[in-house]
Amino acid sequence: MDDLEGSSNLANVSRDVPVPGARGGFSLLELVTVIAVLGLMSGVIAPLASATISTARFERAQRDVETLTKVLRSFRSVTGTWPTLSASGNPVGIRMLVTGTALPPAGTWSASSTWEANIAAAGDLLSNHLVVNRPGGQVVNRYPTTGDPSWLGPFLDESPLDPWGRPYVLNVGSATSASGTADQKLWVISAGADGIFQTSVQAARSDAAQGDDVAAVAWMR
C-alpha cells in the first residue's frame, strides 16, 4: 500500500518538475532570425503580387476593349450608322466617345494629347448613344426609333471605366473622316497603367497600338 502511494506521489511530482534543458519562448537570436526570414519573404512576395495585379488589370482591359468593339459593330449593323450624332443633330458631329458617367476633366490622363483635345472639342459619353438614345444628353435630336434601320437599344448594360479608373476612348470620328491616309482605324482604347496615350488617334491602316496602351480595332478603312 505504501509502495503504491509512493509511486502515485512520484508521478505527480514528475509532472511539476521542469525537465532539464526545456525552456519557453524564443531567444533574441531566434526572433531576429524569424524577422529576417519574414522580411526576405515579403521582398519576394510583394513583387509577385504586384505583377499578378498588373496582369489581371491588363487582361480585364483587353476583354473590355474587345467587348466594346463587338457592341459598337452591333450598333452600326442595327442602326445603319456609327454613333457620331451630336446634340445639335449633326450626324457626324462627334469625334470621340468615352465610357463612364461623366466627361473626363482635364488631367484625367498623365499627359495632354490629341485624344484629350478631340474629347474636349467634340466628345460625348458612349452611354448617350449605346445605353440610351440621348446624344449629348438631350432628347430632341436622336437616332430614329422607327422604320428600318432604327435605334433598338440598349446595346450596352453599363459603360465601365478601365482598370486604372480612366475612361476607355473610341475615336468614332475616324469612321466618317474624309482623310485618305489617316484616320483609318476606329480604336477602342485605354491609355494603360501609365495613363499616357502613345497610339496615334489618326492611325494609318498599318499602325499598331503603342506602348502599354490596350486597344482593339472596331473598324478599319
N, C-alpha and C positions, 0 to 999 in steps of 0.2 A: 504493500500500500504506500509505504514511504517512497519507494523507488518510483512508483507511478506519479506521485505528486511532484517528485523532483524532476522528472522528465518534463512534466507539464510546465513547471516553472521555468525550466531552461529554455523551452521552446518560446515562451512568452518573452523572456529576456532577450533571446537572439533576434527577435524582430525589432526590438527597440535600440539595439546597439548598432551604431554605424559600421558599415563594412569598410575595412581598411582600403584606402585608395579611391573610394567613391567620393564625388563632390557634386554640388549643384551649380546650375547656371553656366555661363561661358567666361573664359578668361578674356582679358583685354586683347590679347593677340588673336584669339578666335573671332572676336567681334570685329576687329579691324579687317581680318581676312574675309569674313562674310560680306562686310560693306564693300570691300574692294571688288569681290566677285559680282555683287549686285550692280555695282557701277559699270563694270565691263559688260554685263548682260544688257543693261539699259542702253549702252552705247551701240550695241548690235541691234537690239530690238527696235529702237526708235527709228533709225533709217529704214528698216524693213517695213515698219508700219506706215511711215510716210510714203514710201514707194507704192505700197498697196493702195493707199488712199488716192494717190495721184493716178494710178492705173484705173481704179474704179471710176474716178471722175471723167477721165478720157473716154472710157468705154460707154459711160452714160451719155456723154455729149455726142459720141458717134451714133448711138442709137437714136438720139433725139433728132439730129440733123437728117438722118435717113428717113425717119418717120415724117418729118415736116416736108421733105421733098415729095413724098408719096401723096400727102394731103394736098399740097399745092398743085400737083398734077391732076388730082381728082377734081379740085375746084375748076381748073381750066377745062377739063373734059365735060363737066356738068354745065358750067355757065357759058362756055364758049369764049371766055376772056380771061386774062390774067387779073389778079387783084390790084389794079392800078387806078381805080376810080377815086378821084379826090372829093372832098366835101363840097366843092363848088360844082361838081358834076363833070369835071374834065376826065374823060375816060383813060387818059394816060398821064394824069397829074401826080401820081405817086411814084417816087423813085425807090424808096426804102420802106420795108415793113419790119417791125421789131416785136418780139414776144414780150410778155409781161403785161402789167395792168396800167402802166403809165409810160409816156415817152421818156427816155433816159435823160437825166440832167447832164449838164457839162461836167466833165471829169469822171464819167462812168467808166471810161476806158483809160488806160495808163498814159496814152499819148494821143494828141489830136490827129485826125486822119481824114482822108476823103470820105470814108464811110460815115464818120460823125457829121461832116459838113453836109452831106446829102440827106442825112436823117433830119438835121436841123432845117434844111431848105424845103424838103418835100418828103417828110416821113409820116408814117401813121402806124397805129397798132395793128398787128396781124389779126387780133381778135375782132376788130371792127369789120373785117372782111370775111373771116372764116368761121368765127363763133356766132356773131350776129351780123346782120346786114345793115350796118350803120357806118359807112365810110366817114372818117373824121369825127365820128361820134354823133352824127346827125341822121335824121330820118327822111329828109326831103329828097335828096339825090341818092338813090340806092340802085343796086343791081336789080334787073327785072325779076319779079317773083311769079309772073305768069307767062305762058307761052313756052316755046321750046327753042333755044335753051333758056333756063332761068335759074335763079339762086334757090337751091334746095337744101340749105344748111340746117343745122350747123355741121361744118366739115371737121370741126375740132372741138374736143371737150374742154380743153384748157390750153393756155398759152404759157408754157413754162420758161423760166429763166435757165441759163446754163448752170453747170455745177459750181461755177465760181461766182454766181449771183448776178451775172450780167445778161442782157438780152441776147438772144440769137437774132441775127440780122439777115434779111432777104433783099437782095438788090433787084427787085422785080422790074425796075425801070429798064434793065438790060433787055428784057423781052420785047419792049416796044421802041428801043433805041434805033435810030436811023444809021448809026455808025456801021461802016463796012468792015472795020478791022478790030475795033474794041467792043466792049460790052457784049461779048459773045457767050458769056456764061452767066446763068442765074444761080448764084450761090445761096445756100442756106449755111450760115457760118457762125462760129463762135471764135472770139479772139483768144481763146485758150487761157492757160494759167497766168501768163504774163500780162493779159489784158491789152495787148498791142496787136492791131491788125497788120499782118505782114503780107497778106494776099491782096492782089490788085482788084479794086472794085470794078475796074474796066478791063477785066481779063480777056485776053485773046483766046482763041479756041484751044491752043496748045498749052496755055498756062495752067499750072497746078497750084494747089494750096501751099502756102509757105509757112515756115517757122512752126510754132506749135498751134497754129490755127486748126480748128476742127471743122471740116466743111464737107458738104455733098453738093453735087450739081443737080438742080431740078430741071434745067433746060439748057440746051446749047444750040447756038445758031449754026 
